[in-house]
Amino acid sequence: MRHASLLHALATAGLFTGLFLGSRLISDASAATAGHALAVSVDDFNYIDTSNEPADQTVVHEKRLRAFMTALRDDVTADRRFELVPSSCAPNCPNNGPALRDRLRAASQTGTQILIIGIVHKLSTLVHVVRIAAIDTTAQRVVFRKYFQFRGDNDEAWQRAERFVSEEVRDRLLESRSQQ
C-alpha cells in the first residue's frame, strides 16, 4: 500500500510534492503485453514561472507550452508501439482539473494504461525544469518519474527539450514494459 500513500500525497499536496523523491523505476506498472501497443494519455502540463523577470511572458510561454504538448503527443502517436488516448480531463488539467485519483480512474475507464503528467518550471532567465511522471492507471503506481533541465527560452530551446523529453519518456515506458 506504499503506492496508495504516494498517490494520496500527490492528490492532496499537488501533483509533484512527493513525486520526485527518489528515482527508482517501478517495473510492474503496465498490464500491456509485448505484442500490443501501450495505451498512453498525456495530460496538459502545468507551467510555473518563478524567474522574477520584469517582462510578463505569459502569452509566449503558454504558446510554447501548447506547442510542446502538441509535439509530445505527436511523437507518441507516430510511434506504433504506443496508442495515444485523448486526455480525460482536457482542456481543464492540471490547474482546474479533477484530483489525480479521479483523473487516473477516468483515464483507466477510457482504456488508458499509462497517464503522463508533468510540469514545466522556469527557474531563471534561461533555465527551465521539466518534471514528468508516468502512472499506471490500473495499479495506480508510478512507473517512472524524471527530472529534465533545459537552457534557453526561445522556440528552438523548447523544441530541443521536447524532442529529448519525448525520446526519454518513450524509452522509459518501453523499458518498464520489457521488465514485466
C-alpha positions in Angstrom: 0.0 0.0 0.0 3.1 2.2 -0.2 2.0 3.3 -3.6 -1.5 4.2 -2.5 0.1 6.5 0.1 2.2 8.1 -2.7 -0.9 8.7 -4.8 -2.8 10.2 -1.8 0.1 12.5 -1.1 0.2 13.6 -4.8 -3.6 14.2 -4.8 -3.6 16.1 -1.5 -0.4 18.2 -1.9 -0.4 18.8 -5.6 0.9 16.7 -8.4 4.6 16.8 -7.6 5.1 17.5 -3.9 6.1 13.9 -3.2 6.6 12.6 -6.7 10.2 13.3 -7.3 11.7 12.0 -4.1 13.9 9.1 -5.3 14.3 7.8 -8.8 13.6 4.1 -8.5 11.8 2.6 -11.5 8.8 0.6 -10.6 8.8 -2.2 -13.2 5.4 -3.8 -12.6 3.3 -0.9 -13.7 1.7 -1.7 -17.0 -0.6 -4.6 -17.8 0.2 -4.4 -21.5 1.8 -7.4 -23.3 4.8 -7.1 -25.5 2.7 -7.6 -28.7 0.3 -4.8 -28.2 0.5 -1.0 -28.4 0.7 0.6 -25.0 -2.3 2.9 -24.4 -0.9 6.3 -23.2 -2.6 9.5 -22.3 -0.7 12.8 -21.9 -2.3 15.4 -19.7 -1.5 19.0 -20.4 1.5 20.0 -18.3 1.3 22.9 -15.9 3.7 25.9 -16.2 5.2 27.8 -13.4 7.5 30.9 -13.8 9.4 31.9 -10.7 12.2 33.7 -12.6 11.1 37.1 -11.4 11.8 38.6 -14.8 10.4 42.1 -15.2 8.6 41.4 -18.5 5.4 39.4 -18.5 6.0 36.5 -20.9 2.8 34.6 -20.0 1.4 34.6 -23.5 4.7 33.5 -25.1 5.1 30.7 -22.5 1.5 29.5 -23.0 2.2 29.3 -26.7 5.4 27.4 -26.3 3.9 25.0 -23.8 1.0 24.3 -26.2 3.5 23.6 -28.9 5.5 21.4 -26.6 2.4 19.4 -25.6 1.3 19.0 -29.2 4.7 17.8 -30.3 4.9 15.4 -27.4 1.5 13.9 -28.3 2.5 13.7 -32.0 5.7 11.8 -31.1 3.7 9.3 -29.1 1.2 9.0 -32.0 4.0 8.5 -34.5 5.5 5.6 -32.6 3.5 2.4 -33.3 4.5 0.9 -30.0 2.1 3.4 -28.4 -1.5 4.3 -28.8 -2.4 7.8 -27.8 -5.7 8.0 -25.9 -7.1 11.6 -25.5 -6.7 13.1 -22.1 -9.7 12.5 -19.8 -9.5 16.0 -18.3 -8.6 18.2 -21.3 -8.7 21.1 -21.6 -9.0 21.6 -17.8 -5.9 19.9 -16.5 -3.9 20.2 -14.4 -4.8 23.5 -12.9 -8.5 23.4 -12.8 -9.0 19.7 -13.4 -10.1 16.9 -11.2 -7.9 15.4 -8.5 -5.2 12.9 -9.6 -7.1 9.9 -8.3 -10.2 10.9 -10.2 -8.0 11.5 -13.3 -6.4 8.1 -13.0 -9.9 6.5 -12.7 -11.3 8.4 -15.7 -8.2 7.6 -17.8 -8.4 3.9 -16.9 -12.1 3.9 -17.9 -11.1 5.3 -21.4 -8.6 2.4 -21.9 -5.5 4.4 -20.9 -2.8 2.2 -19.3 -0.3 4.9 -18.6 -1.1 8.5 -17.7 1.7 11.0 -18.2 1.6 14.2 -16.1 4.1 16.9 -15.9 5.1 20.4 -15.0 7.5 22.9 -16.7 9.1 25.3 -14.2 11.1 28.4 -15.3 13.6 28.9 -12.6 15.6 31.8 -14.1 16.0 33.8 -17.3 17.5 30.8 -19.1 16.8 27.7 -17.0 13.7 25.5 -17.2 13.0 22.3 -15.4 10.6 19.7 -16.7 9.3 17.1 -14.3 7.4 14.1 -15.6 5.7 11.1 -14.1 4.1 8.2 -15.9 1.5 6.4 -13.8 -0.1 3.0 -14.3 -3.8 3.9 -14.2 -5.0 0.4 -13.1 -2.5 -0.3 -10.4 -2.2 3.4 -9.6 1.6 3.2 -9.4 4.2 5.4 -10.6 6.0 3.7 -13.4 8.8 6.3 -13.6 9.4 9.9 -12.8 12.1 12.0 -14.4 13.5 15.5 -14.0 14.9 17.3 -17.0 16.7 20.6 -17.2 17.0 22.7 -20.3 18.5 26.1 -21.1 17.1 28.8 -23.2 13.8 30.5 -23.5 13.1 30.6 -27.2 11.2 28.3 -29.6 14.3 26.4 -30.6 15.3 25.6 -27.0 11.7 24.4 -26.2 11.7 22.2 -29.4 15.0 20.6 -28.5 13.8 20.0 -25.0 10.6 18.4 -26.3 12.4 16.0 -28.6 14.7 14.9 -25.8 11.9 14.5 -23.3 9.8 12.6 -25.8 12.6 10.2 -26.6 13.3 9.6 -22.9 9.7 9.1 -22.0 9.1 6.5 -24.7 12.4 4.7 -23.9 11.5 4.5 -20.2 8.0 3.3 -20.9 9.3 0.5 -23.2 12.0 -0.3 -20.6 9.4 -0.7 -17.8 7.2 -2.8 -20.1 10.0 -5.2 -21.0 10.8 -5.8 -17.3 7.4 -7.2 -16.6 
